[in-house]
Amino acid sequence: MTKCHKCGQELESGHLFSTKDGALSFADEVPSAFENARHAPGFVELTAPKIGGRTALAADICRECRRIVIDY
């Protein structure tokens, strides 16, 4: 099992998931609902939209540090 790089506790494996019709993305800041998210500084699409189902990525969580580690 992998250990948290911050506190050394063992990470729990699971999944990070979106709302039913959303996709997961990352950016330097969250754009407003009126902006195209793809134009946000530092935008990275982590998953594509998945119509009719939840989008998910395998993830590890440290409940002690409240951190999530993902590979995308």
C-alpha positions in Angstrom: 0.0 0.0 0.0 1.2 3.5 -0.7 1.9 6.0 2.1 1.0 9.7 2.3 4.0 11.8 1.4 2.9 14.4 4.0 2.1 12.4 7.1 3.3 8.9 6.3 -0.2 7.2 7.0 -1.3 4.5 4.6 -3.5 5.7 1.7 -6.9 4.1 1.1 -7.7 3.2 -2.5 -11.0 4.3 -4.1 -12.4 6.6 -6.8 -12.8 10.3 -7.3 -16.0 10.9 -9.3 -18.1 13.6 -10.8 -21.8 14.5 -10.8 -23.9 12.4 -13.1 -23.2 14.4 -16.3 -19.9 16.2 -15.5 -16.3 15.8 -16.2 -13.3 16.4 -13.9 -11.0 19.3 -14.8 -8.2 21.3 -13.2 -7.3 25.0 -13.6 -5.5 27.7 -11.7 -8.9 29.1 -10.6 -12.5 28.0 -11.0 -14.1 29.9 -14.0 -17.6 31.4 -13.6 -20.6 29.5 -15.0 -20.6 32.0 -17.9 -17.1 31.3 -19.0 -15.8 28.5 -21.2 -13.8 26.4 -18.7 -11.3 25.4 -21.4 -10.1 29.0 -21.5 -9.3 29.2 -17.8 -5.5 29.7 -17.1 -3.8 26.4 -16.4 -6.8 24.3 -17.7 -6.3 20.5 -17.9 -9.1 18.1 -18.8 -8.8 15.2 -16.5 -11.7 13.2 -17.9 -14.0 13.7 -20.9 -17.8 14.2 -20.2 -19.6 11.0 -20.0 -23.3 11.5 -20.8 -25.6 9.1 -18.9 -23.1 8.0 -16.3 -20.6 9.2 -13.7 -17.0 10.0 -14.7 -14.5 8.5 -12.3 -10.7 8.2 -11.8 -8.9 5.7 -9.5 -7.6 7.6 -6.5 -6.0 7.2 -3.1 -7.1 9.2 -0.1 -5.4 10.2 3.2 -8.2 10.9 5.7 -5.7 12.3 8.2 -4.4 15.0 5.8 -7.6 15.3 3.8 -5.6 14.8 0.6 -6.5 12.9 -2.6 -3.8 11.5 -4.9 -4.8 10.7 -8.5 -3.2 9.8 -11.8 -4.9 11.0 -14.9 
